[in-house]
Amino acid sequence: MNSVPEGSPPTAPGHVTTGAPAAVVPGFDAGPTPLQTLRALGTGPRGLLEAEAEIRLARTGENVLPSRRPVPWPRRFLRSFRDPFTSVLLCLGLVSALATAWGTACVILALVAVSCLLRSTEEHRADRSTQALRELVATTATVVRRSSGDSPLREREVPVADLVPGDVIRLRQGDLVPADVRLLRADGLTVHQSALTGESAPVVKQALDFADPALSGAGPFAQPQWCFQGSCVTSGSGTAVIVATGGETRFAAAHDDRAGQRSASAFDRSVRGISWTLIRFMLLTPPLVLMANAALRGRGLETLPFAVAVAVGLTPEMLPVIVTTTLARGAARLARTSGVIVKRLPALHDLGAVDVLCLDKTGTLTEDRPVVAAATDGRDQADPDVLGWATVNALWTLQLADLPTADALDEAVMDAAGGDGPPSAGTVDPDAYEGVAVLPFDPVRRVSTAVVRRPGRLGVHTLVTKGAVEAVLDRCAMDGDERDRLLALADRKAASGLRLLAVARADRASRAGAYTPADERGLTFLGLVALRDVPVPSAADALGVLARRGVRVKVLTGDHPGTAARVCADLGLRAEGRSGTDDVVTAELVDTLSNAELVGVADRAVVFARCTPEHKARIVSALRSGGGTTGFLGDGVNDLPALRAADVGIVPRNAVDVAREAADVVLAEKDLTAIDRAVKAGRRSSGNIAAYLRITLSSNLGNVIAMLTAGLMLPFLPMLPAQVLVQNLCFDAAQLAFAFDRPPASVLRRPTALRPRDFLRFITGFGLLNAAADLATFGVLALALHNASGDGGEAAFHAGWFTENLLTQALVMVLLRTGRSVVERRAGGPLRAAAAGLAAVGVTLPLTPLGPLLGMSALPPLYYLLLGSVLGLYAIGLTAARRRYERRHPADASEAVREGVGAWRGARSARTH
């Protein structure tokens, strides 16, 4: 009776285990033998019968990733109403309707509808663009199947979607692993699984009978007998049995929304804080107006429409429309000019607010293409002959081993010897040697050996071996002390960020028989070839630009600390006044820190090495907890937790499918320059939104304070509800210009976050100044209309205050526009035109036939003369207050910008010298 490993599900004819590998046998560390795995899956080395495969396909479903259903547009439209400020406006619209203020209610509901329509349409369009980027993990696979029990097995290409658990497949160089598999045979197999783990180097895979005890607890991806969907075969070949497909794979597990839900982003937190501040004001205003009028003037519920109008006057009811229009225009411009897709509109604001950018090293800072840095002998002295012998090995390994492509390290060696870099081949001429045989690189031996002969030296073959330092030293004739010294030398070089290849050679008597690994003994050590990663040409300049914009860069990588530190030092990426090694934190240290301790460490460090996906997410969360607005750039399944933890998740277009779906922003390419363009677009949009909020809220607060004060002093309402509504409509129409304004260059120099406390401080100071101007106008009206009485006096007062309110609001739009220089403030054509139109309406509307219908009458010339004096004084006071505010409250990020630029320049200068 066939036995099944303990803990495995019972098998029966036709039974299929469709779980992940852990479902076949609990735990990867004590996994089954290949034979036990085949029995548990109800299959064999010869594969499945075609009929059995069809039955299993019907039972398990196609081997495709579970794709998210696109959100229907109507549902997305309804979701837009969940915005806190939109909810406030809806409540005010309902109160207005109950108070029979139908005009106010209709205007509010129209604004809400337009805002929700714009937001849902733009996000729906972004979703459709992202859907067009979806890519299959693989298209076809080589599977072993039989038509009947006694027929010979045959290999054929089948669509990946048709694979089922129990299928036996062939893996060759360049293949994408189509499902989670257990290796049955492997020949020099290495797999690139960076999409799952973030490791930049290929991983050796072997068909072990049992799990390696030394890797116990290292996780499934470290086990050499398992390969996972999303990996790519970089060298060698193998045969494997599929143990999990479709939604049961490790790749799909990261796709599950339940794996981690995103917390509120910077935009969500900002809008929520500002909204609740305004909600408190709006909830207090109507009761205060009613109680004050009842106590001092004996008025009852007839003042309710006025109280509601005052509350609406405090509300920036255009906020949803301005925000959505501004972000939608910015997102459309990014997609059109840079190929950047913003999937979630508020993410564009978050890009503008980002002050910490976390990213991986490979593909972003480096090209993942090594180059030779030096060739040295055993005394660490430069020796070009070492490079020459390494080139002999690389050249003939490529030619005699019949490899489809050269290994990246071999290419680097041959490029350096060919004159592409400072090192040269010295006195060794690779072309002078003739290849005899080759023992290609093997992940178990970790070396490759080329057997060559030189014309004129009859009877002598030269073995040239190149590979991992320890593996080469084990094959050399030397004592233990010398070996330890060379290992220590190699460790020091590796700690400085270099990748090392050891080179050795030996002369043997020529022979006709085949060479075997047993001949790799008694070699003479020649030296070390050191290689380093090549930085992306644009990376250094892009890092400098980001530093000037106040964005600090953190490198979160799974690579060796020395390698990461070396690359960052070459690019000038380090903290000011610190050495490169002081900036590096390893994952082992992160594991020893509490969340509170990690906040401080994450803020100071620049590089985090040996990071797992969980480490990356925890570091990003710590940076957010420290008050930073974080962006994370990733492209693999291993980056999903960090993408969800960041305020804004960024991926390149060629990222894995699930990473693109989890991200907020999709770049045309993995390039820091593209991120800079996206950050600039976000800051332009956020700058316009911030300018709108500052100007509108300060003006509205001043008007409300003045109106409440005048309402308590006058025997009549200072402004009728209809007049308040028309005034708000005029101001709202003018405010649309904020969505089309081109903010000044100073906005691009620092992160633009909407901080509730900053806004409260700003609007309180400038709101009181605006209220003072309004109350001064009250005195002007009293002087100009001292002879008027009755309804004529009330109509003239309403007209005078209506005109003054629109003129002061137009003045505020021009003088408080964001910008620190005169040139910047003179820009902003749309705002200046809108302000001019608003002022024209304020002056002319009471004089038109519409004025009497709204309860307003013409004003005497004396009023306009006195009003001009008040507005002149108000403009002077507003300018002085703005300059004082700018001196006392400099840009929050200016100091961080200066420090970041200083550190970057200092590090670049030190590296240059």
Secondary structure, 3 states (H helix, E strand, C coil): CCCCCCCCCCCCCCCCCCCCHHHHCCCCCCCCCHHHHHHHCCCCCCCEEHHHHHHHHHHHCCCCCCCCCCCCHHHHHHHHHHCHHHHHHHHHHHHHHHCCCHHHHHHHHHHHHHHHHHHHHHHHHHHHHHHCCCCCCCCEEEEEEECCCCCCCEEEEEEHHHCCCCCEEEEECCCECCCEEEEEEEEEEEEECHHHHCCCCCEECCCCCCCCHHHCCCCHHHCCCEECCCCEEEEEEEEEEEEECHHHCHHHHCCCHHHCCCCCCHHHHHHHHHHHHHHHHHHHHHHHHHHHHHHHHCCCHHHHHHHHHHHHHHCCCCHHHHHHHHHHHHHHHHHHHHCCEECCCHHHHHHHHCCEEEECCECCCEEEEEEEEEEECCCCCECHHHHHHHHHHHHHHHHHCCCCCCCHHHHHHHHHHHHHCCCCCCCCCHHHCEEEEEECCCCCCCEEEEEEECCCCCCEEEEEEEECHHHHHHCECCCHHHHHHHHHHHHHHHHCCCEEEEEEEEEEECCCCCCCHHHCCCEEEEEEEEEEEEECCCHHHHHHHHHHCCCEEEEECCCCHHHHHHHHHHCCCCCCCCCCHHHEEEHHHHHHCCHHHHHHHHHHCCEEECCCHHHHHHHHHHHHHCCCCEEEECCCHHHHHHHHHCCEEEEECCCCHHHHHHCCEEECCCCHHHHHHHHHHHHHHHHHHHHHHHHHHHHHHHHHHHHHHHHHHCCCCCCCHHHHHHHHHHHHHHHHHHHHCCCCHHHHHCCCCCCHHHHHHHHHHHHHHHHHHHHHHHHHHHHHCCCCCHHHHHHHHHHHHHHHHHHHHHHHHHHCCCCCCHHHHHCCHHHHHHHHHHHHHHHHHHHCCHHHHCCCCCCCHHHHHHHHHHHHHHHHHHHHHHHHHHHHCCCCCHHHHHHHHHHHHHHHHHHHC
